[in-house]
């Protein structure tokens, strides 16, 4: 997943080269963009924000995210990938 902070709005842009592209309005300060990303993913997938964890890339644009309680087929359907 590639995340761009300081965007105009929170949105899923699409998939490029197998990577999900996401824009987040929150700035990349004090973990605000990471928290906004977790909330956005949780809302889209239909789980609690506490079920979304950034496994790798807390300080990077490229992130690896784990979502508990959702199988791969439901995740693909929710994200449209």
Buried (B, 14 or more C-beta within 10 A) or exposed (E): BBBEBEBEEBEBEEEEEEEBBBBBBBEBEEBBBBBBBBBBBBEBBEBEEEBBEBEEBEEEEEBEBEBEEBEEEBBEEBBEE
